[in-house]
Amino acid sequence: MNQSITGYHKDEENDWVAELLCGHFQHVRHNPPFINRPWVVTEAGRNSMLGYELNCKKCDLGDPKDLLA
């Protein structure tokens, strides 16, 4: 199920995590050549992707909302 990005935070390993409208979190790493998301590395890039929809597999599975630690 596609869900909009509403914000971001960093996890305990300093990786960026997208906060989705549904309440789930999803890592958004830039790790070329495997994952190419150069927009993740700058604040302007991340802000430009607010509202962009990511496929939320947690929604498909009916998982409960994620919580910030």
Residue, then its C-alpha position, 0 to 999 in steps of 0.5 A: m500500500n502506498q503511503s506519503i512521507t510526512g517526516y524523517h528521523k535518524d535511527e540508532e545507527n545514524d541512518w535516515v528513516a521516513e515517517l509515513l502517513c500511516g504511522h509506519f517507519q521505513h529506512v530511506r538509505h542512499n547506498p550506491p550501487f545497490i540503493n540510489r537515493p541521493w536526495v536522502v543526504t541533504e535536508a533540501g533533498r529530504n524536504s523535496m520528497l515530503g508527500y512522496e509515496l513509498n510502498c508500505k509493506k507493514c500496511d500490507l501485513g497489518d502491522p501496528k504503528d511504529l513508535l519513536a524510542 
